[in-house]
Amino acid sequence: MSIDAAPALGATTPSIWRSAASTIGARAIDIPSRYGFHLLVAWKLGLVDAGAFYIVFSVLTLAAGLGRLGIDRAITREVASALALGQPERANATIRSGMRLITALSILAALLLACLAPLLATRIFSSPRLAGPLAIAAVAIVPLCLSAGAAGALAGLHRMAASQMIYSWLWPALFCLFAVTLPLTPNLTLSLIVLANLLAAGVALMLLARYRPRNDIAATGAPSKLMALGWSLFTTEIVQLLLAGLPGLILGIFASEAVVGAYAMAWRLALVLNLLVVAVAAMASPRFAHSAARGDQAGLRATAAQSLGLVLAMGLAPLLILAIGAPRLLALFGQGFSAGTVELRLLLLGQAVLMLTATAPELLGMTGHEKAMERVNSAAILIYTPALCLLAWLMGGEGAAIANLLAAIVSGGGATWLVKRRLGFTPFGALLDLLGGSRLAARP
């Protein structure tokens, strides 16, 4: 039996509720696996060593982004579009081309990080002990990027549970299995991450080989220019990567490793909400591409409305729980982590903004408006990066959290404005129309 049900080629896509249940269910597994990973790191390394680890992990996060440059998301869009138009040969050509590009880019990123590891450790972070962990982290880049490429292709094939398993929880779960009985050090922690990602990449490639279209006749035309498309789509992810990875680097320069550790745990708790946003966006993205390829404007509005409704319905309660219980929840990670309470509450405000504007970037990227979204993302990056440096220097972790909120307002608000201008509606407006129509239909 397959991991998740997907339509046969040429059949209609699964209902949005079935896709949502599959995708969010897969993401729910992410909570014990990914947060088990962070709990193990915090408990076994302690505040200072955890801070050192998260400096390296931030570098790994950014370097892995450079190792794929959004090509995984470009594969999702092009494969979903090809299948919507009944072109399995183009879907297969896109997958092959995309995986080759990701392999080449990830190898280059890994070599670059390995070469720069001593310089980053001594000159940037003033901590020579980080050179070893940075070199080990470089090894993880290639399997991490190959997994992402396979997950993007699986999403385009509407294999959402399999895609989300690879994107989100598989390697953290494998790490927890290895690490739970071991006395961790930063070097050993990074080595286990490498091992977990190698195994996860193997699973991802086997699933992709199994689920790709079988009627693979020779492609008559070259696949779309994935590099250009990937870069336009990647600008949305750059914002997300910078929000996740850059504070650890900047705080590592301007503050202590203890401050990095407290902020890192606050960010990980705030990401509980981001897991929901990302899961729904991943479910909606191929549906947007499918509707756009068919010129189905009503389908775009319906998917946007229902997706945003899911995010808000499922996210408001966790948002309140995290805001109210911030100091106690942070204390679960160990002594000293509750110092990030204010940071967590500020980060939650940023997540609330992203929840209200959820799926707008994906809606633009999957309907041919990625260039317009690229400009908004570039503006968010240009505002966020200097604001982060200045505020982190002046206010430490609290300043980094304020910069995060500013970036969320610019990127989310800009995406929503663009959707209104280019497509004639907003996800929130479509949701209100859907709820209004449901109330009218319910009247006798």
C-alpha positions as CSV (number, residue, x, y, z in Angstrom):
1,M,0.0,0.0,0.0
2,S,1.3,3.4,-0.9
3,I,2.3,6.0,1.7
4,D,-0.4,8.3,0.5
5,A,-3.1,8.1,-2.0
6,A,-2.6,10.2,-5.1
7,P,-4.5,10.4,-8.3
8,A,-3.6,8.4,-11.3
9,L,-2.3,10.4,-14.2
10,G,-5.0,12.4,-15.8
11,A,-7.4,11.9,-12.9
12,T,-8.6,14.8,-10.8
13,T,-6.5,15.8,-7.8
14,P,-7.6,14.7,-4.3
15,S,-10.0,16.9,-2.4
16,I,-8.4,19.7,-0.5
17,W,-9.6,18.3,2.8
18,R,-8.1,14.9,2.0
19,S,-4.8,16.5,1.0
20,A,-4.9,18.7,4.1
21,A,-5.5,15.8,6.4
22,S,-2.6,13.9,4.7
23,T,-0.2,16.8,4.7
24,I,-1.0,18.2,8.2
25,G,-1.0,14.6,9.6
26,A,2.5,14.2,8.2
27,R,3.6,17.5,9.6
28,A,2.1,16.5,13.0
29,I,4.7,13.8,13.2
30,D,7.2,16.6,12.8
31,I,6.5,17.9,16.3
32,P,7.8,15.0,18.3
33,S,10.6,14.3,15.9
34,R,11.9,17.8,15.3
35,Y,11.2,19.0,18.9
36,G,12.7,15.8,20.2
37,F,15.8,16.8,18.2
38,H,15.9,20.2,19.8
39,L,15.2,18.9,23.3
40,L,18.0,16.4,23.0
41,V,20.4,19.1,21.8
42,A,19.4,21.5,24.6
43,W,19.4,18.9,27.4
44,K,22.6,17.1,26.5
45,L,24.7,20.1,25.4
46,G,23.5,22.8,27.9
47,L,23.0,26.5,27.2
48,V,26.5,27.5,26.0
49,D,27.3,24.4,23.9
50,A,23.8,24.5,22.5
51,G,24.5,28.1,21.5
52,A,27.7,27.0,19.7
53,F,25.8,24.2,18.0
54,Y,23.0,26.6,16.7
55,I,25.6,29.0,15.3
56,V,26.8,26.1,13.1
57,F,23.3,24.9,12.5
58,S,22.4,28.4,11.2
59,V,25.3,28.3,8.8
60,L,24.2,24.8,7.6
61,T,20.6,26.1,7.1
62,L,21.8,29.0,4.9
63,A,24.4,26.9,3.0
64,A,21.8,24.2,2.3
65,G,19.5,26.9,0.8
66,L,22.3,27.9,-1.6
67,G,22.7,24.2,-2.5
68,R,19.3,24.1,-4.1
69,L,18.3,27.7,-4.9
70,G,14.6,27.0,-4.9
71,I,14.9,24.4,-7.6
72,D,12.9,22.0,-5.5
73,R,9.9,24.4,-5.5
74,A,10.4,25.0,-9.3
75,I,10.2,21.2,-9.7
76,T,6.9,21.2,-7.8
77,R,5.4,23.8,-10.0
78,E,6.5,22.4,-13.3
79,V,5.7,18.8,-12.5
80,A,2.2,19.7,-11.3
81,S,1.6,21.8,-14.4
82,A,2.9,19.1,-16.7
83,L,0.6,16.5,-15.1
84,A,-2.4,18.9,-15.2
85,L,-1.8,19.2,-19.0
86,G,-1.3,15.4,-19.5
87,Q,2.4,15.6,-20.2
88,P,4.1,12.9,-18.1
89,E,7.2,13.0,-20.4
90,R,7.7,16.7,-19.5
91,A,7.3,15.9,-15.8
92,N,10.0,13.2,-15.9
93,A,12.3,15.5,-17.9
94,T,11.8,18.2,-15.3
95,I,12.6,15.8,-12.4
96,R,15.8,14.6,-14.1
97,S,17.0,18.1,-14.9
98,G,16.2,19.5,-11.5
99,M,17.9,16.7,-9.6
100,R,21.0,17.1,-11.7
101,L,21.1,20.8,-10.9
102,I,20.6,20.3,-7.2
103,T,23.4,17.7,-7.1
104,A,25.8,20.1,-8.8
105,L,24.8,23.1,-6.6
106,S,24.9,21.2,-3.4
107,I,28.4,19.8,-4.0
108,L,29.6,23.4,-4.7
109,A,28.0,24.7,-1.5
110,A,29.5,21.8,0.5
111,L,33.0,22.5,-0.8
112,L,32.7,26.2,-0.2
113,L,31.6,25.7,3.4
114,A,34.4,23.1,4.1
115,C,37.0,25.5,2.7
116,L,35.6,28.5,4.7
117,A,35.2,26.6,8.0
118,P,38.5,27.7,9.6
119,L,38.0,31.3,8.5
120,L,34.4,31.5,9.8
121,A,35.4,30.0,13.1
122,T,38.3,32.2,13.9
123,R,37.6,35.5,12.1
124,I,33.8,35.8,12.1
125,F,32.7,34.0,15.3
126,S,36.0,34.3,17.2
127,S,35.6,30.7,18.3
128,P,38.2,28.3,16.8
129,R,36.4,25.3,18.3
130,L,33.7,25.8,15.7
131,A,36.0,24.9,12.8
132,G,35.4,21.1,13.2
133,P,31.6,21.3,13.5
134,L,31.4,23.6,10.5
135,A,33.5,21.2,8.4
136,I,31.3,18.3,9.5
137,A,28.2,20.3,8.7
138,A,29.4,20.8,5.1
139,V,29.1,17.0,4.6
140,A,25.4,17.1,5.4
141,I,24.6,19.7,2.6
142,V,24.5,17.3,-0.3
143,P,22.1,14.6,1.1
144,L,19.9,17.4,2.7
145,C,19.5,19.1,-0.7
146,L,18.9,15.9,-2.6
147,S,16.1,15.1,-0.1
148,A,14.6,18.5,-0.7
149,G,14.7,18.0,-4.5
150,A,13.0,14.6,-4.2
151,A,10.4,16.0,-1.8
152,G,9.6,18.9,-4.3
153,A,9.1,16.4,-7.1
154,L,6.8,14.2,-4.9
155,A,4.7,17.3,-4.1
156,G,4.3,18.0,-7.8
157,L,3.2,14.4,-8.2
158,H,0.6,15.0,-5.4
159,R,2.3,12.5,-3.1
160,M,1.9,15.0,-0.2
161,A,2.4,12.7,2.8
162,A,5.6,11.3,1.3
163,S,6.8,14.8,0.4
164,Q,6.2,16.1,3.8
165,M,7.8,13.1,5.5
166,I,11.0,14.0,3.6
167,Y,10.8,17.7,3.9
168,S,10.0,17.8,7.6
169,W,10.4,14.9,10.0
170,L,12.3,11.9,8.7
171,W,15.9,13.0,9.4
172,P,15.1,14.5,12.8
173,A,13.4,11.3,13.8
174,L,16.4,9.3,12.7
175,F,18.7,11.6,14.6
176,C,16.6,11.1,17.8
177,L,16.9,7.3,17.4
178,F,20.7,7.6,17.2
179,A,21.2,10.3,19.8
180,V,18.9,9.3,22.7
181,T,21.4,7.0,24.4
182,L,24.6,8.9,23.5
183,P,26.4,11.7,25.4
184,L,26.4,14.4,22.8
185,T,29.1,16.9,21.9
186,P,28.8,19.5,19.2
187,N,31.0,17.3,16.9
188,L,29.0,14.1,17.5
189,T,25.8,16.0,17.1
190,L,26.8,17.2,13.6
191,S,28.0,13.7,12.7
192,L,24.7,12.2,13.6
193,I,23.0,14.8,11.5
194,V,25.1,13.7,8.6
195,L,24.2,10.1,9.1
196,A,20.5,10.8,9.5
197,N,20.4,12.9,6.3
198,L,22.3,10.2,4.3
199,L,19.6,7.7,5.3
200,A,16.8,10.1,4.6
201,A,18.2,10.9,1.1
202,G,18.3,7.3,0.3
203,V,14.6,6.9,1.3
204,A,13.6,10.0,-0.7
205,L,15.3,8.9,-3.9
206,M,13.7,5.4,-3.6
207,L,10.2,7.0,-3.2
208,L,10.8,9.3,-6.1
209,A,11.8,6.3,-8.3
210,R,8.7,4.5,-7.3
211,Y,6.2,7.3,-7.8
212,R,7.3,9.1,-10.9
213,P,5.1,8.7,-14.0
214,R,5.7,5.3,-15.6
215,N,4.8,6.1,-19.2
216,D,8.2,7.7,-19.7
217,I,8.3,8.2,-23.4
218,A,11.1,10.3,-24.8
219,A,10.6,14.0,-24.1
220,T,10.1,16.1,-27.2
221,G,11.2,19.4,-25.7
222,A,13.6,20.6,-23.0
223,P,12.1,21.2,-19.6
224,S,11.5,24.7,-18.3
225,K,14.5,26.8,-17.3
226,L,14.5,25.6,-13.7
227,M,17.4,27.8,-12.6
228,A,15.7,31.0,-13.4
229,L,12.3,29.9,-12.1
230,G,13.9,28.4,-9.0
231,W,15.7,31.6,-8.2
232,S,12.5,33.7,-8.5
233,L,10.7,31.2,-6.2
234,F,13.7,31.0,-3.9
235,T,13.5,34.6,-3.0
236,T,10.5,33.7,-0.8
237,E,12.5,30.9,0.8
238,I,15.5,33.3,1.2
239,V,13.4,35.4,3.5
240,Q,12.4,32.3,5.5
241,L,16.0,31.0,5.6
242,L,17.3,34.4,6.7
243,L,14.7,34.5,9.5
244,A,15.7,31.1,10.6
245,G,19.5,31.2,10.1
246,L,20.8,34.8,10.1
247,P,19.9,35.7,13.8
248,G,22.2,32.9,15.0
249,L,25.1,34.2,12.9
250,I,24.5,37.8,13.9
251,L,24.0,37.1,17.6
252,G,27.1,34.9,17.4
253,I,29.0,37.9,16.3
254,F,27.5,40.6,18.6
255,A,26.4,38.6,21.6
256,S,27.4,35.5,23.6
257,E,26.8,31.9,22.8
258,A,24.3,31.8,25.8
259,V,22.2,34.5,24.1
260,V,22.3,32.5,20.9
261,G,21.1,29.4,22.8
262,A,18.1,31.2,24.4
263,Y,17.1,32.9,21.1
264,A,17.4,29.6,19.3
265,M,15.0,27.8,21.6
266,A,12.5,30.7,21.5
267,W,12.6,30.5,17.7
268,R,12.1,26.8,17.7
269,L,9.0,27.1,19.8
270,A,7.6,29.9,17.6
271,L,8.2,27.6,14.6
272,V,5.4,25.3,15.9
273,L,3.0,27.8,14.1
274,N,5.3,27.9,11.0
275,L,5.0,24.2,10.7
276,L,1.3,24.6,10.1
277,V,1.8,27.4,7.7
278,V,4.4,25.5,5.7
279,A,2.3,22.3,5.7
280,V,-0.8,24.1,4.3
281,A,1.3,26.0,1.8
282,A,3.0,22.8,0.6
283,M,-0.5,21.2,0.2
284,A,-1.8,24.2,-1.7
285,S,1.1,24.9,-4.0
286,P,0.6,22.1,-6.5
287,R,-3.1,22.8,-6.5
288,F,-2.5,26.4,-7.4
289,A,-0.2,25.3,-10.2
290,H,-2.8,22.8,-11.4
291,S,-5.6,25.4,-11.4
292,A,-3.4,28.0,-13.1
293,A,-2.4,25.6,-15.9
294,R,-6.1,25.0,-16.5
295,G,-7.1,28.7,-16.2
296,D,-9.4,27.9,-13.3
297,Q,-9.8,31.2,-11.4
298,A,-12.6,29.8,-9.2
299,G,-10.3,26.9,-8.2
300,L,-7.6,29.4,-7.2
301,R,-9.9,31.4,-5.0
302,A,-11.4,28.3,-3.4
303,T,-8.0,26.8,-2.6
304,A,-6.7,30.1,-1.2
305,A,-9.8,30.5,1.0
306,Q,-9.8,27.0,2.3
307,S,-6.1,26.9,2.9
308,L,-6.1,30.2,4.9
309,G,-9.1,28.9,6.9
310,L,-7.2,25.8,7.9
311,V,-4.2,27.9,9.0
312,L,-6.3,30.2,11.2
313,A,-8.6,27.5,12.6
314,M,-5.7,25.3,13.7
315,G,-3.2,28.0,14.6
316,L,-5.0,30.4,16.9
317,A,-5.2,28.1,19.9
318,P,-1.4,27.2,19.8
319,L,-0.6,30.8,19.4
320,L,-2.3,31.8,22.6
321,I,-0.9,28.8,24.5
322,L,2.6,29.6,23.5
323,A,2.3,33.3,24.3
324,I,0.8,32.7,27.8
325,G,3.0,29.8,28.7
326,A,6.3,31.1,27.2
327,P,8.5,31.1,30.3
328,R,7.4,27.6,31.5
329,L,7.7,26.1,28.0
330,L,11.2,27.6,27.5
331,A,12.2,26.2,30.9
332,L,11.6,22.7,29.6
333,F,14.7,23.0,27.5
334,G,16.9,23.4,30.6
335,Q,18.3,26.0,33.0
336,G,18.7,29.5,31.5
337,F,16.5,29.1,28.4
338,S,13.6,31.0,30.0
339,A,15.7,34.2,29.3
340,G,14.2,34.1,25.8
341,T,10.6,34.7,27.0
342,V,10.3,38.3,25.5
343,E,12.0,37.1,22.3
344,L,9.4,34.2,22.0
345,R,6.4,36.6,22.4
346,L,7.8,39.0,19.8
347,L,8.5,36.1,17.4
348,L,4.9,34.9,17.9
349,L,3.7,38.3,16.7
350,G,5.7,37.7,13.5
351,Q,4.2,34.2,13.1
352,A,0.7,35.7,13.6
353,V,1.4,38.1,10.6
354,L,2.6,35.1,8.5
355,M,-0.5,33.2,9.4
356,L,-2.8,36.0,8.3
357,T,-1.0,36.2,5.0
358,A,-0.5,32.5,4.5
359,T,-0.4,31.0,1.0
360,A,-0.1,34.4,-0.7
361,P,3.6,33.8,-1.7
362,E,2.8,30.3,-3.0
363,L,-0.2,31.7,-4.9
364,L,1.9,34.1,-6.7
365,G,4.8,31.7,-7.3
366,M,2.6,29.0,-8.7
367,T,0.6,31.2,-11.1
368,G,3.4,32.9,-13.0
369,H,3.8,36.0,-10.9
370,E,7.1,34.9,-9.3
371,K,9.0,37.9,-10.6
372,A,6.7,40.4,-8.8
373,M,7.1,38.4,-5.6
374,E,10.8,38.4,-6.1
375,R,10.8,42.2,-5.8
376,V,8.8,42.1,-2.6
377,N,11.1,39.5,-1.1
378,S,14.2,41.5,-2.2
379,A,12.7,44.6,-0.4
380,A,12.1,42.4,2.8
381,I,15.7,41.2,2.7
382,L,17.1,44.7,2.2
383,I,15.1,46.0,5.2
384,Y,15.6,42.9,7.4
385,T,19.4,42.4,7.1
386,P,20.6,45.8,8.3
387,A,17.7,46.1,10.8
388,L,18.8,42.7,12.3
389,C,22.4,43.8,12.6
390,L,21.6,47.1,14.2
391,L,18.9,45.8,16.6
392,A,20.9,42.7,17.6
393,W,23.9,45.0,18.3
394,L,21.7,47.3,20.5
395,M,19.3,44.9,22.1
396,G,20.6,41.4,21.7
397,G,18.0,38.7,21.2
398,E,15.0,41.0,21.7
399,G,16.3,43.2,18.8
400,A,16.6,40.1,16.6
401,A,13.0,39.2,17.3
402,I,11.8,42.8,16.5
403,A,13.7,42.6,13.1
404,N,11.9,39.2,12.5
405,L,8.5,40.9,13.0
406,L,9.5,43.7,10.6
407,A,10.4,41.2,7.9
408,A,7.2,39.3,8.4
409,I,5.2,42.5,7.9
410,V,7.0,43.5,4.7
411,S,7.0,40.1,3.1
412,G,3.6,38.9,4.1
413,G,1.9,42.3,3.5
414,G,3.6,42.8,0.2
415,A,2.6,39.3,-1.0
416,T,-1.0,39.9,-0.1
417,W,-1.0,43.3,-1.9
418,L,0.4,41.7,-5.0
419,V,-2.2,38.9,-5.0
420,K,-4.9,41.5,-4.9
421,R,-3.3,43.5,-7.7
422,R,-2.4,40.6,-10.0
423,L,-5.2,38.1,-9.3
424,G,-8.1,40.4,-8.2
425,F,-8.6,38.9,-4.7
426,T,-6.8,38.2,-1.5
427,P,-6.8,34.9,0.4
428,F,-8.4,36.6,3.4
429,G,-11.1,38.2,1.3
430,A,-11.8,34.9,-0.4
431,L,-12.1,33.3,3.0
432,L,-14.6,36.0,4.1
433,D,-16.6,35.4,0.9
434,L,-16.6,31.7,1.5
435,L,-17.8,32.1,5.0
436,G,-20.5,34.6,3.9
437,G,-21.7,32.2,1.2
438,S,-21.9,29.4,3.7
439,R,-24.0,31.5,6.1
440,L,-26.4,32.5,3.3
441,A,-26.7,28.9,2.2
442,A,-27.5,27.8,5.8
443,R,-30.5,30.2,6.0
444,P,-33.9,28.7,5.4
